[in-house]
């Protein structure tokens, strides 16, 4: 088995020793999986994954939790719009 001190696993070793990989994730933190010397994946603890994802709500749920638009009081200034000079036409 080839696992370096920084938590890098060759893919074939990660597959063969998956239980140990998971144990080290819990004990030491994220473990990186390599294939042909290239980093291809990282295995992290589920709690860390959930923390990184946020509270678990997706964007639709976020929008659905917004207050009803009819309940909002929206006001607009009665002042006339300002004149903006966009420069020469030529």
Secondary structure as UniProt FT lines:
FT   TURN            5..6
FT   STRAND          8..10
FT   HELIX           11..16
FT   HELIX           18..28
FT   STRAND          31..35
FT   TURN            36..37
FT   STRAND          38..43
FT   HELIX           46..53
FT   HELIX           59..64
FT   HELIX           69..71
//
